[in-house]
């Protein structure tokens, strides 16, 4: 029996459940030097205007564990990406793109005008993704990422949704 379709299906993106928070914290820890714990994600999730989306395998036989996640905060007509991360083994497979596309569709439906994010200027893969989705650089923050291998500069990026 062949399961080739198992690996070719795009992930399903949905709102995170409370039981996802430990796995989300684990993915975050594998992605950033300064990591957040599950209880911190729980406090964020409980705040008004904060949404955590997770990407899962689109297979009835696959695990329901998150492959990646994005944390969004919406205030008035603007939104920001607080953080986004993908399991190291799943990077380069479109999980981050799927998360960002789902975020953009959701924010558009919620009538947000703009989405902002900060990204390490040395993170070429993320910059390629964001620019490909239509984000434009609108500012810089020197020394924002102190643990970065580069100079720690964060690029502030924005996409207009309206």
SVG drawing of the C-alpha trace seen along z (x, -y; Angstrom):
<svg xmlns="http://www.w3.org/2000/svg" viewBox="-15 -53 42 55">
<polyline fill="none" stroke="black" stroke-width="0.4" points="0.0,0.0 1.4,-3.4 1.1,-6.5 2.7,-9.0 -0.3,-11.2 0.3,-11.5 3.5,-13.6 2.1,-15.6 -1.0,-17.1 -0.7,-20.7 -1.2,-21.1 -4.5,-22.2 -4.4,-25.4 -6.8,-25.9 -7.0,-27.6 -4.7,-26.2 -6.3,-24.1 -5.0,-24.3 -3.5,-20.8 -1.4,-22.2 0.5,-24.7 3.3,-22.3 4.1,-21.4 3.9,-25.0 6.4,-25.9 8.7,-23.0 8.6,-24.3 9.4,-27.8 12.3,-26.5 13.7,-24.8 13.5,-28.0 14.6,-30.8 17.3,-31.4 14.9,-33.1 12.0,-30.6 8.5,-30.9 6.9,-28.2 3.5,-26.7 2.0,-28.8 3.2,-32.0 1.5,-30.9 -1.6,-30.1 -1.7,-33.6 -1.3,-35.1 -4.0,-32.9 -6.4,-34.1 -5.9,-37.8 -8.4,-39.7 -7.3,-40.1 -4.7,-37.3 -5.1,-34.3 -2.8,-31.3 -3.1,-29.2 -1.4,-25.9 -0.6,-23.9 -1.3,-20.1 -0.9,-17.3 -3.9,-16.9 -4.2,-13.1 -6.7,-11.1 -3.8,-8.7 -1.2,-11.4 -0.5,-12.9 -2.6,-15.9 0.5,-17.5 1.3,-20.9 3.9,-21.2 4.2,-25.0 2.3,-27.9 1.8,-31.6 0.7,-34.1 -1.3,-37.1 -2.4,-40.2 -5.1,-42.5 -5.8,-46.0 -8.4,-48.1 -7.7,-47.7 -4.1,-46.7 -2.5,-43.3 1.0,-42.0 2.7,-38.7 4.0,-38.2 5.9,-35.0 5.9,-32.3 7.9,-29.0 7.9,-25.7 9.4,-22.4 13.0,-22.1 12.2,-18.8 9.2,-20.5 11.0,-23.6 11.1,-24.2 7.9,-22.3 5.5,-25.2 4.2,-25.1 5.2,-28.7 3.7,-29.9 0.4,-28.1 0.3,-29.6 0.9,-33.1 -1.7,-32.7 -4.2,-31.5 -3.4,-34.5 -3.8,-36.9 -7.2,-35.5 -8.4,-35.6 -7.2,-39.2 -8.8,-40.3 -12.1,-38.7 -11.8,-40.6 -11.4,-43.8 -7.8,-44.5 -6.1,-47.1 -2.4,-46.2 -0.3,-43.3 3.1,-44.1 6.0,-41.8 9.6,-42.0 12.1,-39.6 15.8,-39.1 17.6,-40.8 19.8,-37.7 16.9,-35.3 16.9,-34.8 14.3,-32.1 11.8,-34.2 12.5,-37.3 11.9,-35.4 8.6,-34.1 7.4,-37.5 8.4,-39.4 6.8,-36.7 3.5,-37.3 3.7,-41.0 5.3,-42.4 7.3,-45.6 10.1,-46.9 8.9,-49.9 11.6,-50.3 14.7,-48.8 15.5,-48.2 19.2,-47.8 20.2,-45.3 16.7,-43.9 17.8,-40.3 20.6,-40.1 21.2,-36.4 21.3,-36.7 24.3,-35.5 24.3,-38.8 24.2,-42.3 20.8,-41.7 18.9,-44.1 15.2,-43.5 13.4,-44.6 9.9,-45.9 7.6,-44.8 4.0,-45.5 1.4,-44.2 -1.7,-46.3 -4.8,-44.2 -7.3,-46.8"/>
</svg>
